Amino acid sequence: MSANERTPLIAVVHVAPPRQRYPHQTLRRFCTIALTTIPIAVITAILVLFFLGFGAEDFFDDHPHRRPQAPYPPPSLSLSDISGTSNGVSYEELQQILLTTPDEKKTREWSQYYTAGPHLAGQNLSLATWTQERWQEFGIADSQIVAYDTYLNYPLGHRLVLLETGSGKKTAEDPSDTPKTAEEWTVKFEATLEEDILDEDSSTGLPDRIPTFHGYSANGNVTAPYVFVNYGTYQDFEDLQKARIPLEGKIALAKYGSIFRGLKLKRASELGMIGAVLYSDPGDDGEITEKNGYKSYPEGPARHPSSVQRGSTQYLSVAPGDPTTPGYPSKPGVPRQPVDGAIPSIPSVPISYQEALPLLKALNGYGPNASSFSSYWHTGGLDYKGVNYNIGPSPDGLVLNLVNEQNYTITPQWDVIGIINGTSPDEVVILGNHRDAWIAGGAGDPNSGSAALNEVARSFGVALKKGWKPRRTIVLASWDGEEYGLVGSTEWVEEYLPWLNASAVAYLNVDVGTRGPEFDVAAAPLLNRAIIETTKLVQSPNQTIANQSVYDVWISRKPASVPPKNASTPSIRTMGSGSDFTAFQDHAGIPCIDLGFSANAESAVYHYHSNYDSFYWMDTYGDPGWHYHVTAAKIWGLLAVKLAEEPLISFSAEDYATGLDLYLDRVQAKADDLEFELSFEKLRSAISKLYEASSELDAIAASLSSELARNDIPLFRRTSLLRKAKKVNKKYQYLERAFLYPDGLDSRPWFKHVVFAPGLWTGYAGATYPGLVEALDAGNSTNAKRWEGIITELVNDATRLIQV
């Protein structure tokens, strides 16, 4: 029919039902869509998980340490984690690069440059720039200088004079309290306060050489009788008080050694003493002395008589770093705090034993003799020079005039930071050495470590040129200001604490890389096995037996001397202070190691902080072939890549739990000796549970590591294993942080770690369970129980953290 105006606009057309081509067609269509989309979704989910860090965010949601903003742009992730290999080079190839690149000629070259002139903290920008440029040349392009405005002092003048009137003895006609006029005093001896210039050692005669002085010593001009106080330890002063030796208003004459020098001044000032003179006694040099027939430097290995030890007198065990900015970085414009209680309030000067002789001999016959005290007082080595080691005090007619003039100022100092980005942005291994020295030299302290760090950096550069990209980010640090009080490293840690809290795996420190042939290590227990395994890879320069490794010599000379004794375990010291690991270990809870080659009984005397710690001394006596410098660089680099490259972080939680139990044994013995009725049962039980969890975690890590080492596992299986490894690594990474107590130790809240801290009255030596031990020392059982509770709670937290 034809259409017209009445035709409907929509026509209904009847058609037959559609013919089904297949039975169950709807089901078939659903299955087709599902089978297409599900694999795509699974693959997408796997890639998202891996490129976001294998579920690391879930861990941070449950962990008290939240991921903060990183101070440096995080690197993009690559597929090296999934493939199980480093980019560019294999792990074995990388180890060979680190074993074969460090070179004796190069380390000698670096040492000669670093020690060619003065490089005090805050006065070595050219050396910082030179270091940055070398690292960039090696291939570490992201090397930068980080500056801080810090409170430091520089010497203006000093004087030390022994004055006498008449015979210097009390008489009926001249009683001790009779005032003397200036005209009555005569100079019995005036110290030069200088070290001799040696023709053989050119750095000792530099026109701009640094005077002898103490960092952070107070300005002052004091005149008073003086007292020989042995090493100036807390116990030495206790002995003097028991012997009723008057101390108030006197000047202390103390030997260097035993404790950090600043703590000698701290206790002296607390007891009313008004100044201090410190000297190095050859009795502490062992066999190698003039008294025993050895010639002094430069003709022989004994101490030069005019050698003077400079150094900081900051109260290091209270808080390191800039004393005007405790707990926060010294950036321009920040508020500054008073320095009371952080640095000395009395003046001090360091002198040589040559110039201590007239002072010691002038005390002959005055007061008791050191032999009337304990054997700890019997170590003086100047008896053959006519010194009786009488205590004094000197009579009022025989006094010291001590003058110390320092310029205190806020001045920039410079850390050099080099970054090698890895594929895991939240896992970082840090290597550090300080660059500043008290002198023009510093061939041992610190620039043997500086030379070694340059060789590590150069070795990394060789690997980078071959296409290497580490699994974990590696940071190299050349610190400034360590000598004054660990200033550069402490300010950096305080500035980047949130990032370090979230990302740091370990800090590897080398201060004095070489001053002799004896390998020496202090470490957090987590790192014990890593350093042992690393030293087995490196040939020892001491080849008394063919093909000896560093480990072979180390274990033969320094086997573990305390339980748990093990035939395969060498001696590893507890972390203390006195170097740049302190802020990382004790404030930030980052496991640390400090390593290097030290002197042994046959070594030439090391002139610590003296002009004679020079390139010439190192080239002649310390490490003539520069083999130990190279060996230190190899160990350092290999340890770094072991921690940065292996899929499972090379930690041992079980060693940590074992250490905690051992440390508690020592505390229990101390409590028993002091007759405290304390058993520490709750803490002991908590440590036992931690040990069980640690053993399980280590076993899982070992199993994962073994599986990941296979080359025949499928990609999907490897990704699953790496996801598990990431979770295990996070437990290892945060274990040390679990022992941080936010309120810190009672009298020094900057120190947060409840297991490790420098001894309150030692500074250098490490103390374990410091809060608990200090409570016992104070005779306060209530506070001791409180600290047991704090530590127990944190041990339980650590157990929960690592449980799997």
PyMOL commands that set and color helices and strands:
alter all, ss='L'
color gray80, all
select helices_A, chain A and resi 25-51+56-62+80-83+91-100+104-114+125-138+182-184+202-205+234-242+261-270+282-284+353-362+370-372+375-377+383-385+447-465+482-485+487-495+497-503+525-535+550-557+582-587+615-622+627-645+653-673+681-708+715-739+770-777+781-802
alter helices_A, ss='H'
color red, helices_A
select strands_A, chain A and resi 142-164+186-190+214-215+220-224+226-228+251-255+275-279+311-312+348-351+398-420+424-434+472-479+504-509+518-523+592-598+756-758+766-768
alter strands_A, ss='S'
color yellow, strands_A
deselect
rebuild
show_as cartoon
